[in-house]
Structure formats: structure tokens, C-alpha cells
Amino acid sequence: MSQSLIFDMDGTLFQTDKILEISLQETFDHLRNLSLWEQKTPIEKYREIMGVPLPVVWETLLPEHSSEIRQQANELFHEKLITNINVGNGALYPDVKEVFGHLKDNDCAIYIASNGQIEYLNAIVKYYHLDNWVTETFSIQQIQSQNKSDLVHTIVNKYNVEKGAVIGDRLSDIKAAKDNSLVAIGCNFDFAQENELAQADISINSLVELKTVLEKLNDKSNGGNKAIR
């Protein structure tokens, strides 16, 4: 089952929801203390746009604020996220380590491609020892375009990936797979949206389903350009 698998991080491997609300609340409390925000913390708005590049996040959450304030808010938010990761408030989705172990035992190469910042991703990888299985983690900060398809293309080029899959919960992951002629596996998890998942080649409700899905795709490896081998 030798395959290349590119995973999203937030909402796919890492249960961002567990640290999102508290980190966002702390960030907007700080803005309130500076008299820069008076409304309720826009948690639901953030959930709606989860998975977009960070500049878009803060343009959406702080549409009337300057780029400097947006940058300050982003930096504070990430400090809070990393703190919450390091004190154990976050969690991986169930079966991540089991599935990764299974994939490595079956000669799969595992990569992470995320819109998250480098320091944030490194905190998750280090805390949960994901580098035991993951070949390399890629952040959207590493490319100029801020486009997930281009980030996945970077992995494809660096590691000569010809066939494989992108596994993620949002449209950007699905589009990244298709733009790179890979299988798009949509995760019906916390931040997923039905209309986006409908565009995936395959949808799963838990990561453990990957074992069966990939075995079936492997059996069909001689049929079609996108099949995994």
C-alpha cells in the first residue's frame, strides 16, 4: 500500500475547536481592554471561515480595523493558541496515531499541508510527537500565493508525488487535491460543510475509515490517473 498522503491539520488531525474559543476569547478581551472592540467575540464567524489563509481570517473578523491592528490580533491569537497547546488543552482527533502507525507500517509517506503558521504547527507536531510518522509539515507561510493548491504542489514537486490523496475538511483541501491530480478525501468533522464535502471524491466520518478507503483505492490502482498505488 505504498502511497503519499497529504493531511490538513486544523479540523482534520487536530481538534482546533478545543482551544479555539478560549484563545479567541482571550484575544478579543485584549482588544476590548484597548477599546478596539465592543461587540461579542465572533466565534461563529471564525468557524464559518475556518481553513482560509490568515490574512482573510482577520480581514473578515476585523473588517473596520487597520492592517496593523489585524496583525497584532493575529500574533496575540497565535500566542494564546500555542500556550493552550503546550498546557494540554488541545487534542488530536481519535485514532490519529493508530492510523498513522498503520499507514507507516504499510509504506505510506505522510505529509501535512496547513494554512496555519509555522510556530503553531510546530507546537502541535512537537507536543503530540507527530514527527514519528510525518515526513514533513508544510505551512502556507512558506509560499507567496497563500493558496493551498500551491502548497500541496510544493510537496508534490519536492517529493516527486505522482499518485496519492489529500485528506482535509474544507474546500481548499478538496480543491488542492484536484488541482494536483490527487484523490480528494473529505473529512466530515467539526468545521466541515456539506456543500464542500459534496465535491470530494470520497468522504469519511472518522480517520480510522482511511484504512478501508485506501485499501480499496489501492485495489483500483490500475484504473484512472487519480487512483492511489
N, C-alpha and C positions, 0 to 999 in steps of 0.2 A: 504493500500500500504506500509506495514512495510518492509523496505529494508535497506541494508547497501550499501552506495555509496562512493567510494574512488576516489577523484578527483586529477588529476595532477594540478600543479599551473601555471607554465610558458607556455603560449600558449594555455591554456585551461580555466583558470579562470582570469588570469592576462595578460593584453596586454603588454607583455615584450617589444615588438617592440617599444613602445612609449618612453622607456628610454634606450633601448639597444644601439642605435647608439651613442647618446651623451655620455653615460658612457664609452663605449668602445673607443670612440674618445679621451676622456679626459685621459684615461689610457695610450693609445699609444702615446699621446702627451707628457706625462710624461716620457715614455721610450725614446722618441726622445730627450728630453731635457737632458737625461742621456747618450745620444749617444749609446743607446742599441737597437734602431730600426730606419731604414731609409726608409722602404717601406710605402705604403699606409696602412691605418688601415684595417685589414682583416675582415670587417663586413660580407661580403657574406660567407666567410668560417665559421664564427660563426653561421650564420643562418643554414647552411648545417648540422652542428653537434648539433644544439640546442636540449637539452634534455639528453645529455650524462653526466656522472659524471664529476665534475670539474677538477680532475687531467687529464682526457682525453682532456678536453677543452684546457688547457694550454699547454699540450704536442703537440696538433695539431696547436695551434696558434703560439707557440714559440718553434718550434722543435729543433732549434740550441742553445737554451739558457739553462742555468743551472736550477736545481730544485729550487734553492734559488731565482733566478730572476722570475721564474714562480710563486712562492709563493707570492713574493712581488707584482707582477702584479695582481694576484687574489685578494689579500687583498685590493689593491687600487681600483680595479674594483668594488668590493662589497661596498666599502665606497661610491663610486660615485653612484651606483645603489640605495643605501639606502637614500642618500641625495636627489636624484631625486624623490624617492617615497614620502619622507616626505614633499617636497615642492609641491606635487600635479602634477608632470609631467607624472605620470603613469595613468592607468585606468584599471578597470575591464572590461571584455567583456560584451556586452549588455545582460541584463536580468539575470545576476548572482544573484543579491539579490532577484529578483522576483522568480526565480526558486528555490533558497534555501528556501525562505519562503514557497513556495508551498510544497516542499519536507518535511520540518519540520511539516507543518500542516497535512501531511499525514503519520506521524510517521516514517519518514526515518532518519537513522543515517548517518551523513555526516562526512567524514574524508578527509584530504589532505595528499598525499604522493608525495614528491617532491625531485628532485636531487639538489635543491637549499640549500644554507647554512641556518643554524638556524636563525641567526640575520636578514638575508634578508627576510625570510618567516615571521618572527615575525613582521617586519616592515609593510609588506603588510596586514597581519591579523589585526594589530592594526590600521593602517590608514583607512582601509575600514570596520572595526568592524565585520570582518568575524566570530569572535568567538561568535557572536549572534546566529549563525547557526551551526558552525563546532564544532564537539565534541573534536577533537584533530588534530593538524598538525604535521606530521612526516617528518623529514629531513634525507637525505641519510647519513648525518654526524653521525646519531645515530647508524649506523650499520657498521661493519668492511668490509663487502664484497663490498660495493659501488654498489650493484645490486638492481635495482628497484623491481624485483620479491621478493627478500628477505625483502625489506622494506614493501611491501604490506603484506607479510607473517607475519611480526611483528604485523600489525594491525589486521589481521585475528585471530592470536593467542590471542592477548590482549583482543579483544572484542568478541571473540567466533563467528566470522562471518562464517556462513555456506553457505549463498547464497547472492549474490549481484553483483555489477558491478564495474569495474574500468573505469573511463572516462578520456581520455587523447588524445593528438595529435600525439604522436610518438610511434615507435615500442616498446620501452621499456615499455610503459604503456600497450600496447596490449599483450605483452609477459607476463607482470606481472599478468594480468588478467587470462590468460590461465594457467600459472604455478600454480595459486592458485584456479583453477576451478571456476572462476568467469566470468561473461559476459564481453567481451571487447567492449567498445563503443568508437569508434574513432571520434575525432573532426576534421573536415575539416576546420581548421583555418589557421592562418598566417604561421606557421612553418611546417604544415603537408605535408607529401609526399605521392603521390598516391599509390606507391607500398607498402608502410607501411600500409596505411588505408585499402588496399585490404585484409589484414589479420585480420581485426577486425570483430567481429560478426555483428556489426551494425555501420553505420557511420551517423553522424549528421552534419548539416551545421550551426546550432545555438543551443545554450544551451536550448532555450525555447522548442525545439523539444523533450527534455528529458521527458517532461510531458506526451506526447503521447506515446513515446517509452516505458517508464516504465510501463504505464498502460497496454499496450499490452503484455509486458513481464509478468506482474503480472497475467494477464488472463490465461497465459500458464504455470503458476507455477507448475502445476502437471505433466508437460511433460518434462523430461530431468533433468539431475543433475545441469545444469548451470542456469536454469530459476530462476528469482528473485521471491521471495514471500514476 
